[in-house]
Amino acid sequence: MAAKSPAPPPSPVARFEQSLDELEKLVQKMEQGEMSLDESLAAYERGVGLYRQCQAALEQAELRVKLLTDPTDPGQARPFEPDAG
């Protein structure tokens, strides 16, 4: 039998979406107010970690957009403003 190869790691977008989904569920659970103090502290700690993961993913996405907009000078990139249609 051939060994099963490990699944490829999730893409940054998938990791962001998973983290955001988990964070939203965690917030809902905490808002119900039925957790013990220890559970609340652990949930808060996990939430901070998830928030930081999401923030880092958004910063990476912003950098990628800047590099795609002007690879020679990403510092001059302006924020995207959609047409007020």
BELVENJO-V216062 format. One record per residue. N is the residue number from 1. RES is the residue in one small letter. SS is DSSP state (H for helix, E for strand, L for the rest). BURIAL is b if it has 16 or more other C-alpha atoms within 10 Angstrom, else e. Layout:
# BELVENJO-V216062
N;RES;SS;BURIAL, N;RES;SS;BURIAL
This chain:
# BELVENJO-V216062
1;m;L;e, 2;a;L;e, 3;a;L;e, 4;k;L;e, 5;s;L;e, 6;p;L;e, 7;a;L;e, 8;p;L;e, 9;p;L;e, 10;p;L;e, 11;s;L;e, 12;p;H;e, 13;v;H;e, 14;a;H;e, 15;r;H;e, 16;f;H;b, 17;e;H;e, 18;q;H;e, 19;s;H;b, 20;l;H;b, 21;d;H;e, 22;e;H;e, 23;l;H;b, 24;e;H;e, 25;k;H;e, 26;l;H;b, 27;v;H;e, 28;q;H;e, 29;k;H;e, 30;m;H;b, 31;e;H;e, 32;q;L;e, 33;g;L;e, 34;e;L;e, 35;m;L;e, 36;s;L;e, 37;l;H;e, 38;d;H;e, 39;e;H;e, 40;s;H;b, 41;l;H;e, 42;a;H;e, 43;a;H;b, 44;y;H;b, 45;e;H;e, 46;r;H;e, 47;g;H;b, 48;v;H;e, 49;g;H;e, 50;l;H;b, 51;y;H;b, 52;r;H;e, 53;q;H;b, 54;c;H;b, 55;q;H;e, 56;a;H;e, 57;a;H;b, 58;l;H;e, 59;e;H;e, 60;q;H;e, 61;a;H;e, 62;e;H;e, 63;l;H;e, 64;r;H;e, 65;v;H;b, 66;k;H;b, 67;l;H;e, 68;l;H;e, 69;t;H;e, 70;d;L;e, 71;p;L;e, 72;t;L;e, 73;d;L;e, 74;p;H;e, 75;g;H;e, 76;q;H;e, 77;a;L;e, 78;r;L;e, 79;p;L;e, 80;f;L;e, 81;e;L;e, 82;p;L;e, 83;d;L;e, 84;a;L;e, 85;g;L;e
